[in-house]
Amino acid sequence: MRSNSAVERDTRYLIHQQTNLEDYARNGGVLMARGDGVYVIDDQGNRYLEAMAAMWCASLGFSEKRLAEAAYKQMLELPYYHTFNRGHMPSIDLAEKLVEIAPKVGDAKPLSRVLLQCSGSEANDTAIKLIWYYFNAIGRPQKKKIIGRQRGYHGNTIATTSLSGQPHMHRDFDLPLGDRFLHAANPHYYRYAKPGESEEAFAERLAQELEALILAEGSDTIAAFFAEPVQGGGGAITPPATYFDRLQAILKKYEILFLVDEVICGFGRTGNMWGAETYGIKPDLLTCAKALSASYQPISALLLNEAIYEAMLSQSRKLGTFGHGFTYPRSAARPSIGRRRARRRPDVRCRAGGGQADPGAVRSEAQGRPAGVGGMPEGRTDRARDRGQDRLYAAADHHRGPDRRDVRPVPAGPGCRLEGTAAIVNACGVAARPAPAAPLRGSTHGRRRPPAARRDGHRPASGSPRRAPVRSGRAAPTGRTCSPAPRRSRPHISRSRPCC
């Protein structure tokens, strides 16, 4: 007789991705049941600090009511509609917001147009198609080859897997596909620098190797270069000093488009809204996903400059249509969540003991050390505060900040609070829980509830005392704050590894 447990049904029916299938089928895995801020709880009731924000996705924490309410409201109004010769307000609003907050670095052409997709893979796959489309439109069809980097990761479609430099994703899938995808060296200074070689010298050597690759393949055949500001799937690899400055000079010299993959780094993970701003990158195209909706709904975006869009217009005029589109990315509920998420700004000020400080230089009053990772201050979540906890546990033992100094993440000191945003995310994915939203219209939160009728139907007289229910660690409906519950023991630390 077969067992009907969740573990048995999991191994019997579901195929798990980026997993040792034989090992999982034999031993099973942990089944997550629910989320709570920066924590997840499995089906056995064990509580974990999800330090990677579930593959860098849940940037505003789990079970955030305001995001759920935004989706619910939109689903009641218009749950889905396409944008094939049609439009709707959520997609318009989100596109406008993304253009407004797009990185503006130096003399780079502004990113002025937006294509919405369902995932980072789809966004990068669409970018590859548009790059080929663009060069065909401007009469340079020979420019087809695209350069990625070893250990880089850009998605799981046939094209984006070919572009990614992940050998385990190529083996026995007959990838990379064709000769259109090339790979430059991995910019991991710790592992690949020569003895005595400085970061600047290492970056110069990688730039020379990239130029040699371009010339060997023929500069008139190279269409684009893809790079993550910080390599996520490759091991959270920060670029060596002057690396992107040197590479951009070469790409400009040979008229090669630069796509910046911000699927992981976007929306504050490097201390600025975009990794491109942190490292001085001037993108021609930019992709983002994950934190765009905190992954409450699958959505991604491809941003591009006006020159590329003008070529698309020209081709559409010639061919009679723009022959690209997916069914689901423009679903109205998804942009509603993304638009709500995009309002959060990473330029947070931390006030400790009444004083203000610049986010990149803020220090914990109690510790006297940097109060965040990569220049981002850490703060207590509202739930942690209600429990009397004074600290968020750091997500990593060690991380190198954008100033290239070694920074150890430490908890924020007592009295540290956040200003200017509802939530922040540190460089390794820990999300500070947003502050409670204002009561919704018709909500009884923060007000007295009407006296409940007794079982015999009698209601208390108007002068009778009313007692509000008190929940440990939370505000009572009267608006008064209850005593915090005793501090719980330190939660389990999630040992899940990144999938790629």
Phi and psi in degrees as a GROMACS rama.xvg file:
@    title "Ramachandran Plot"
@    xaxis  label "Phi"
@    yaxis  label "Psi"
@TYPE xy
-76.8951  142.564  ARG-2
-74.8082  146.387  SER-3
-107.503  19.4163  ASN-4
-69.246  158.1  SER-5
-61.7196  -38.3342  ALA-6
-63.0745  -44.2752  VAL-7
-63.979  -43.7102  GLU-8
-67.6294  -33.9071  ARG-9
-60.1934  -50.1534  ASP-10
-74.5624  -21.2717  THR-11
-81.0542  -34.9387  ARG-12
-115.974  -31.8038  TYR-13
-100.826  133.033  LEU-14
-94.441  124.15  ILE-15
-95.0942  136.295  HIS-16
-88.2254  154.539  GLN-17
47.8901  49.4086  GLN-18
-139.992  147.609  THR-19
-72.4241  99.6299  ASN-20
-63.8052  -39.2099  LEU-21
-65.437  -42.4738  GLU-22
-66.3359  -40.4043  ASP-23
-68.2259  -40.0607  TYR-24
-62.7482  -32.7172  ALA-25
-81.6707  -41.158  ARG-26
-109.331  -13.7781  ASN-27
70.4569  -171.98  GLY-28
-148.279  -176.319  GLY-29
-80.3911  134.905  VAL-30
-106.997  117.687  LEU-31
-85.3012  137.769  MET-32
-106.936  -37.466  ALA-33
-160  169.038  ARG-34
-125.141  157.224  GLY-35
-152.314  94.2266  ASP-36
65.3481  -120.356  GLY-37
-91.1192  6.67772  VAL-38
-111.305  153.5  TYR-39
-125.642  150.458  VAL-40
-124.565  129.677  ILE-41
-84.786  179.539  ASP-42
-71.5679  -7.54862  ASP-43
-98.924  1.9602  GLN-44
88.2399  3.08172  GLY-45
-73.4472  138.588  ASN-46
-108  131.562  ARG-47
-125.13  141.622  TYR-48
-83.2773  111.194  LEU-49
-83.0891  84.4536  GLU-50
-69.5759  -20.7799  ALA-51
-95.0059  7.01577  MET-52
52.1648  38.2213  ALA-53
55.1441  68.8252  ALA-54
60.4928  45.4402  MET-55
64.4195  22.9419  TRP-56
-99.675  -53.104  CYS-57
-80.489  66.5437  ALA-58
-71.0501  -17.0729  SER-59
-108.446  15.51  LEU-60
86.4766  170.97  GLY-61
-92.0651  146.575  PHE-62
62.0246  38.7519  SER-63
-77.7675  117.578  GLU-64
-64.4546  -36.1981  LYS-65
-64.8022  -36.0391  ARG-66
-69.3083  -41.576  LEU-67
-62.9825  -39.4176  ALA-68
-67.9179  -37.2776  GLU-69
-61.9395  -42.9755  ALA-70
-67.3667  -42.2664  ALA-71
-62.4232  -44.7432  TYR-72
-60.7464  -44.1818  LYS-73
-68.8209  -35.9239  GLN-74
-64.5637  -30.1778  MET-75
-73.7034  -29.2617  LEU-76
-87.6911  -54.6964  GLU-77
-155.234  92.6823  LEU-78
-68.7912  -32.371  PRO-79
-152.436  140.974  TYR-80
-163.325  147.487  TYR-81
-83.4277  175.434  HIS-82
-124  29.3072  THR-83
-80.6932  101.42  PHE-84
60.8548  20.7302  ASN-85
-139.665  171.432  ARG-86
-148.841  166.612  GLY-87
-152.844  157.997  HIS-88
-61.5335  -43.0456  MET-89
-56.1085  -43.7038  PRO-90
-67.2603  -38.9581  SER-91
-63.2135  -46.8605  ILE-92
-62.8889  -42.6714  ASP-93
-66.4605  -44.3253  LEU-94
-60.1455  -43.2124  ALA-95
-61.6362  -42.2106  GLU-96
-65.8152  -40.634  LYS-97
-64.2032  -40.7029  LEU-98
-63.9487  -37.9862  VAL-99
-63.4927  -40.6166  GLU-100
-97.4885  1.3984  ILE-101
-56.5189  149.855  ALA-102
-63.6457  139.439  PRO-103
-127.185  97.1438  LYS-104
-115.503  118.309  VAL-105
55.9553  -133.561  GLY-106
-97.0315  21.1831  ASP-107
-64.0241  146.383  ALA-108
-65.8231  133.199  LYS-109
-65.8152  144.795  PRO-110
-82.2631  114.495  LEU-111
-121.042  -4.52427  SER-112
-133.738  151.748  ARG-113
-133.382  133.57  VAL-114
-116.314  126.822  LEU-115
-95.5222  139.07  LEU-116
-132.927  -169.392  GLN-117
-101.528  -21.1068  CYS-118
-154.031  166.902  SER-119
-61.8475  -36.9588  GLY-120
-60.4095  -46.2461  SER-121
-66.2779  -37.7964  GLU-122
-62.9798  -45.5501  ALA-123
-70.5144  -36.5087  ASN-124
-63.0413  -42.9795  ASP-125
-62.6784  -38.5316  THR-126
-61.5366  -41.4579  ALA-127
-59.9662  -46.0047  ILE-128
-60.277  -43.9564  LYS-129
-68.815  -32.4492  LEU-130
-64.2725  -44.928  ILE-131
-63.5102  -41.8515  TRP-132
-60.6441  -42.4598  TYR-133
-62.9226  -48.6701  TYR-134
-70.1198  -29.4721  PHE-135
-64.6949  -39.6075  ASN-136
-66.1241  -35.5824  ALA-137
-94.3809  11.8928  ILE-138
80.4657  26.8511  GLY-139
-127.988  61.2476  ARG-140
-67.4214  -13.8566  PRO-141
-73.8927  -15.9446  GLN-142
-82.476  97.1145  LYS-143
-126.746  -24.2552  LYS-144
-79.5221  141.984  LYS-145
-125.364  134.941  ILE-146
-104.826  125.211  ILE-147
-107.746  -160.353  GLY-148
-133.744  150.262  ARG-149
-58.8685  133.077  GLN-150
71.3541  3.78156  ARG-151
-72.1813  158.326  GLY-152
-137.949  127.434  TYR-153
-133.65  5.97246  HIS-154
139.94  -175.411  GLY-155
-123.709  8.81514  ASN-156
-76.3882  172.572  THR-157
-59.2264  -44.9496  ILE-158
-70.5078  -46.0076  ALA-159
-72.7156  -29.777  THR-160
-67.1781  -39.3952  THR-161
-62.2216  -38.4894  SER-162
-71.9446  -33.6479  LEU-163
-66.7975  149.731  SER-164
-103.282  51.3504  GLY-165
-113.708  100.362  GLN-166
-56.3733  -36.2656  PRO-167
-68.1167  -17.4238  HIS-168
-91.0178  -6.97545  MET-169
-98.3146  -37.6355  HIS-170
-58.4939  127.3  ARG-171
64.251  7.54038  ASP-172
-99.9234  4.51213  PHE-173
58.6148  42.412  ASP-174
-125.489  155.109  LEU-175
-67.1382  157.74  PRO-176
-90.2162  120.453  LEU-177
65.4056  -160.582  GLY-178
-109.917  18.1518  ASP-179
-88.9254  -7.36681  ARG-180
-120.747  121.478  PHE-181
-118.574  164.465  LEU-182
-136.963  125.877  HIS-183
-88.9049  175.868  ALA-184
-69.7628  154.402  ALA-185
-76.5743  129.379  ASN-186
-85.3783  40.0944  PRO-187
-86.9407  97.9816  HIS-188
-61.0592  -42.3458  TYR-189
-60.4992  -40.3344  TYR-190
-90.5206  -31.4811  ARG-191
-115.914  -1.6284  TYR-192
-72.0673  147.035  ALA-193
-79.0445  156.438  LYS-194
-54.1252  128.227  PRO-195
79.3419  0.0237105  GLY-196
-82.5437  126.863  GLU-197
-75.6204  167.693  SER-198
-61.4263  -41.3551  GLU-199
-63.8509  -42.2621  GLU-200
-66.3164  -38.8643  ALA-201
-62.7901  -43.7114  PHE-202
-63.9016  -39.7435  ALA-203
-63.6356  -40.5193  GLU-204
-64.2263  -41.5714  ARG-205
-65.999  -36.7735  LEU-206
-64.6973  -41.0291  ALA-207
-64.8211  -38.5405  GLN-208
-65.7608  -38.3341  GLU-209
-64.2085  -44.2428  LEU-210
-63.6996  -37.9129  GLU-211
-63.5211  -39.993  ALA-212
-63.1167  -43.0905  LEU-213
-61.9071  -44.9682  ILE-214
-69.1454  -36.2114  LEU-215
-65.8376  -37.3023  ALA-216
-82.4547  -20.3792  GLU-217
101.084  110.591  GLY-218
-61.039  -25.8318  SER-219
-78.4206  -0.560148  ASP-220
-107.367  -7.91011  THR-221
-91.2309  121.917  ILE-222
-95.1886  -42.1148  ALA-223
-156.691  162.365  ALA-224
-127.346  129.568  PHE-225
-109.841  137.437  PHE-226
-154.714  143.319  ALA-227
-87.9282  138.445  GLU-228
-55.185  -46.6798  PRO-229
-120.549  124.207  VAL-230
-67.3741  115.379  GLN-231
-82.0075  -66.9378  GLY-232
-63.2636  -18.9092  GLY-233
-81.8838  -5.0854  GLY-234
121.967  25.1932  GLY-235
55.4873  56.0913  ALA-236
-93.0416  115.347  ILE-237
-83.2087  145.82  THR-238
-72.8819  148.071  PRO-239
-68.9611  160.571  PRO-240
-56.5196  136.088  ALA-241
70.8876  4.94926  THR-242
-59.1487  -55.979  TYR-243
-70.8314  -28.935  PHE-244
-61.1578  -44.9928  ASP-245
-68.5086  -41.1355  ARG-246
-66.2486  -40.2278  LEU-247
-65.0857  -33.5464  GLN-248
-63.4102  -38.6733  ALA-249
-70.5346  -43.549  ILE-250
-62.351  -40.6018  LEU-251
-66.0062  -38.197  LYS-252
-59.8692  -39.1802  LYS-253
-103.974  14.3043  TYR-254
54.1525  53.2296  GLU-255
-109.763  128.148  ILE-256
-68.8029  147.781  LEU-257
-117.364  113.749  PHE-258
-99.9616  126.664  LEU-259
-100.346  118.511  VAL-260
-88.1097  101.898  ASP-261
-103.163  22.2509  GLU-262
-57.2749  -40.3547  VAL-263
-94.5645  -42.8917  ILE-264
-80.0543  -19.4891  CYS-265
-67.3493  156.454  GLY-266
68.5413  45.8897  PHE-267
99.5213  1.49068  GLY-268
-71.6507  -19.7585  ARG-269
-108.16  11.4426  THR-270
99.8816  -16.3697  GLY-271
-120.023  170.086  ASN-272
-57.0683  -37.1198  MET-273
-129.723  146.579  TRP-274
-62.2141  -29.7193  GLY-275
-59.8082  -36.0122  ALA-276
-71.5327  -37.6865  GLU-277
-64.2254  -38.6949  THR-278
-109.769  12.3643  TYR-279
66.0425  39.478  GLY-280
-94.2071  139.768  ILE-281
-113.194  89.375  LYS-282
-78.595  147.607  PRO-283
-88.1284  -31.0401  ASP-284
-138.713  155.105  LEU-285
-145.139  135.729  LEU-286
-115.487  145.61  THR-287
-145.892  156.277  CYS-288
-163.221  -139.423  ALA-289
38.7212  -90.2807  LYS-290
-70.7557  -7.26271  ALA-291
-56.8995  -39.3932  LEU-292
-122.743  14.2401  SER-293
54.0047  20.879  ALA-294
62.7099  20.9705  SER-295
-70.14  -25.9173  TYR-296
-140.258  143.991  GLN-297
-73.6343  115.146  PRO-298
-154.119  148.052  ILE-299
-145.397  170.855  SER-300
-143.752  145.207  ALA-301
-115.516  119.707  LEU-302
-104.903  139.898  LEU-303
-143.865  162.676  LEU-304
-86.4166  172.872  ASN-305
-68.6473  -30.3881  GLU-306
-63.883  -41.6679  ALA-307
-67.4062  -40.3926  ILE-308
-64.349  -38.3292  TYR-309
-62.7187  -36.5924  GLU-310
-66.7811  -37.3798  ALA-311
-63.4068  -40.8286  MET-312
-60.7642  -43.3755  LEU-313
-62.3158  -45.2692  SER-314
-65.6073  -40.4269  GLN-315
-62.5206  -36.9843  SER-316
-66.1729  -39.5639  ARG-317
-73.7057  -41.4747  LYS-318
-91.403  -15.0281  LEU-319
94.2435  -8.1183  GLY-320
-168.48  164.388  THR-321
-101.317  102.372  PHE-322
-82.8083  57.3402  GLY-323
-144.287  144.001  HIS-324
166.281  143.998  GLY-325
-109.152  158.846  PHE-326
-72.4994  -45.0302  THR-327
-97.1169  -21.5471  TYR-328
-60.5881  -23.5107  PRO-329
-96.0501  11.3483  ARG-330
-50.039  131.896  SER-331
-62.9095  -31.6186  ALA-332
-69.3903  -32.575  ALA-333
-65.989  -51.001  ARG-334
-61.226  -28.0817  PRO-335
-61.8314  -42.6066  SER-336
-69.2048  -43.2219  ILE-337
-61.2876  -39.0132  GLY-338
-66.1014  -40.2432  ARG-339
-63.3655  -41.6977  ARG-340
-66.5842  -38.7616  ARG-341
-68.8153  -11.9051  ALA-342
-73.2425  -21.5393  ARG-343
-71.7426  129.245  ARG-344
-110.776  140.387  ARG-345
-82.9509  -6.0933  PRO-346
-80.7122  72.4622  ASP-347
-89.9434  142.704  VAL-348
-109.593  136.382  ARG-349
-106.57  124.846  CYS-350
-105.154  112.536  ARG-351
-117.615  119.169  ALA-352
67.1794  23.2936  GLY-353
94.7502  -14.3768  GLY-354
-94.7403  157.065  GLY-355
-109.732  151.37  GLN-356
-144.277  157.477  ALA-357
-66.5129  139.984  ASP-358
-56.896  -36.4457  PRO-359
-71.9662  -16.0866  GLY-360
-120.374  5.4502  ALA-361
-64.2289  140.189  VAL-362
-129.239  147.82  ARG-363
-70.4255  131.384  SER-364
-62.4958  -38.0462  GLU-365
-79.0355  -36.309  ALA-366
-92.6204  -30.8041  GLN-367
71.1851  19.4477  GLY-368
-128.21  166.078  ARG-369
-54.4215  136.062  PRO-370
-94.8131  18.678  ALA-371
-167.541  178.146  GLY-372
-102.049  133.699  VAL-373
63.2462  31.2502  GLY-374
85.6461  3.56299  GLY-375
-103.014  124.29  MET-376
-69.767  150.835  PRO-377
-103.852  150.757  GLU-378
-139.261  167.298  GLY-379
-80.8974  146.336  ARG-380
-77.8552  159.393  THR-381
-64.9458  -34.4456  ASP-382
-71.4153  -39.4273  ARG-383
-63.1542  -39.1873  ALA-384
-63.936  -42.2106  ARG-385
-62.9736  -29.8967  ASP-386
-83.4829  -0.940604  ARG-387
82.9681  12.155  GLY-388
-83.7962  137.195  GLN-389
-102.981  6.9153  ASP-390
-152.141  148.91  ARG-391
-99.6773  130.705  LEU-392
-71.1092  137.391  TYR-393
-65.6233  150.25  ALA-394
-86.1925  -13.0299  ALA-395
-146.19  154.588  ALA-396
-73.8103  -29.2822  ASP-397
-159.158  139.434  HIS-398
-153.055  145.923  HIS-399
-95.0332  122.958  ARG-400
-77.1099  170.882  GLY-401
-64.9268  -16.7115  PRO-402
-84.7878  4.51845  ASP-403
66.1796  17.6034  ARG-404
-96.3912  148.622  ARG-405
-72.0873  125.094  ASP-406
-122.877  128.208  VAL-407
-98.7484  122.173  ARG-408
-67.4163  133.317  PRO-409
-132.437  160.11  VAL-410
-68.0055  153.52  PRO-411
-70.4092  148.156  ALA-412
-78.0681  168.623  GLY-413
-59.3372  141.633  PRO-414
85.972  -4.4032  GLY-415
-78.469  128.656  CYS-416
-135.47  162.356  ARG-417
-96.8326  146.569  LEU-418
-133.152  148.836  GLU-419
85.4383  1.29925  GLY-420
-158.394  159.003  THR-421
-89.0461  -18.8493  ALA-422
-163.426  151.523  ALA-423
-131.333  161.188  ILE-424
-130.684  131.751  VAL-425
-81.4829  176.096  ASN-426
-65.1931  -19.7136  ALA-427
-105.515  5.28708  CYS-428
109.816  3.44428  GLY-429
-78.8246  125.533  VAL-430
-101.207  131.194  ALA-431
-77.9522  133.562  ALA-432
-65.1364  128.846  ARG-433
-62.7723  154.069  PRO-434
-68.2992  155.004  ALA-435
-60.4389  142.917  PRO-436
-76.9629  160.93  ALA-437
-63.7891  149.608  ALA-438
-58.6359  138.898  PRO-439
-71.4  157.847  LEU-440
-61.0425  130.713  ARG-441
89.0727  -6.16421  GLY-442
-79.0336  149.784  SER-443
-97.9464  2.55702  THR-444
-65.6016  129.304  HIS-445
87.3408  -1.30446  GLY-446
-128.264  164.132  ARG-447
-69.3943  140.121  ARG-448
-83.4222  153.359  ARG-449
-63.2884  147.196  PRO-450
-60.3583  131.465  PRO-451
-74.4595  141.893  ALA-452
-71.7219  139.899  ALA-453
-73.1444  168.251  ARG-454
-60.2617  -30.2389  ARG-455
-82.437  4.95288  ASP-456
88.5381  -7.44519  GLY-457
-77.1233  137.011  HIS-458
-108.523  145.124  ARG-459
-58.816  148.105  PRO-460
-66.0334  160.867  ALA-461
-61.1374  -27.1492  SER-462
-91.2828  -2.47735  GLY-463
-71.5877  144.796  SER-464
-66.7911  142.142  PRO-465
-112.279  134.923  ARG-466
-111.966  123.017  ARG-467
-84.8778  139.748  ALA-468
-64.1345  141.125  PRO-469
-113.85  127.984  VAL-470
-111.864  130.546  ARG-471
-59.9379  127.4  SER-472
82.5971  1.21188  GLY-473
-130  162.542  ARG-474
-72.3445  135.02  ALA-475
-71.591  158.426  ALA-476
-57.5386  -20.0362  PRO-477
-73.5737  -11.7558  THR-478
98.9601  -10.0858  GLY-479
-80.5631  145.627  ARG-480
-90.9209  132.848  THR-481
-84.1262  168.721  CYS-482
-68.218  139.801  SER-483
-67.1394  147.438  PRO-484
-71.5689  158.822  ALA-485
-57.9711  146.365  PRO-486
-65.1963  134.323  ARG-487
-82.2439  163.772  ARG-488
-68.2854  160.52  SER-489
-60.9181  133.348  ARG-490
-71.746  165.844  PRO-491
-62.1599  150.58  HIS-492
-100.419  128.308  ILE-493
-65.2088  129.227  SER-494
-105.725  15.5738  ARG-495
-65.1615  141.095  SER-496
-97.6777  153.496  ARG-497
-61.6497  149.27  PRO-498
-73.9367  -18.8578  CYS-499
